[in-house]
Amino acid sequence: MKRFVVVLVLLIISFVLVAFGSNFNQDFDITWGDGRAKILDNGNLLTLSLDKISGSGFKSKNEYLFGKIDMQLKLVPRNSAGTVTAYYLSSLGSNHDEIDFEFLGNLSGQPYIMHTNVFTQGKGNREQQFYLWFDPTKNFHTYSILWNPQSIIFSVDGTPIRQFKNLESKGVPYPKNQAMRIYSSLWNADDWATRGGLVKTDWTQAPFIASYTNFNAQIKTNNNPNWFTQSLDITGQERIKWVQKNYMIYNYCTDLKRFPQGFPPECSTA
Ligand SMILES: *[C@@H]1O[C@H](CO)[C@@H](O)[C@H](O)[C@H]1NC(C)=O
């Protein structure tokens, strides 16, 4: 009887895992890289790889118009200088919208740069860059984009790091009409990524590998889910301040050289 209960519990646990676990075979297509991108472990794990010949990439089968999208990434370990892992949402066309995470690799023991940007109606130029408060190559960490009609919130392991608010009332276009897909790719950018191209990719370390797991997308259904109306509460705002104070290394909203005539309107409330 006891054994039966144990088996039953294990069965239930595995059903739950199957029902809620991500399946990369079901949700994503490999788009390029000639065998360098692999879906492994029954669809639970996806790896991108980069060698001297090429990188690789994938995209979601579904398009999203608003969503709360979580993905766990483990970035290229050791000497990853010159490699860039991009993970982003984007629509198509010249007036496209885009929400970006980009991870710029570094020499062993030196910090990655996490680069973020938001494009609306084809226009970006809203870069913010951060260091992370952990080594992103040791374990999987969750990178999330919450996108609803009021705001876009970037988070890392549940800590919000950036918010882009809907400021259409101030004339700032906001992404709300064009559905986006999820894209990711790993490529070589040693012409600019590492200290402006000073540090070159060390091909003796190739292949470089980034891994993905536990994808989860919450979409809007008829009964408005929580995230659809969510904005940053006081705790969230304090967390963003903490991240920006301690880990932000670049903010277009404070770059006077770029905006001598005054900062873009979203900067006054960002
Ligand atoms: C790499 O590490 C150096 C030294 O800590 C740092 O200045 C730089 O911003 C880091 N990131 C990149 C992409 O070069």
The ligand as a Tripos MOL2 file, in Angstrom:
@<TRIPOS>MOLECULE
LIG
   14    14     1     0     0
SMALL
NO_CHARGES

@<TRIPOS>ATOM
      1 C1         34.7890   43.1580  -19.0710 C.3       1 LIG1
      2 O1         35.5290   43.4280  -17.9050 O.3       1 LIG1
      3 C2         36.1080   44.7050  -17.8450 C.3       1 LIG1
      4 C3         37.0190   44.7940  -16.6170 C.3       1 LIG1
      5 O2         36.3180   44.5080  -15.4290 O.3       1 LIG1
      6 C4         34.9990   45.7550  -17.8640 C.3       1 LIG1
      7 O3         35.5710   47.0560  -17.8760 O.3       1 LIG1
      8 C5         34.1260   45.5520  -19.0910 C.3       1 LIG1
      9 O4         33.0350   46.4480  -19.0460 O.3       1 LIG1
     10 C6         33.6090   44.1400  -19.1470 C.3       1 LIG1
     11 N1         32.6950   43.8410  -20.2460 N.am      1 LIG1
     12 C7         33.0070   43.9100  -21.5400 C.2       1 LIG1
     13 C8         31.9460   43.4740  -22.4800 C.3       1 LIG1
     14 O5         34.0680   44.3020  -21.9480 O.2       1 LIG1
@<TRIPOS>BOND
     1     1     2 1
     2     1    10 1
     3     2     3 1
     4     3     4 1
     5     3     6 1
     6     4     5 1
     7     6     7 1
     8     6     8 1
     9     8     9 1
    10     8    10 1
    11    10    11 1
    12    11    12 1
    13    12    13 1
    14    12    14 2
@<TRIPOS>SUBSTRUCTURE
     1 LIG1         1 GROUP 0 **** ****
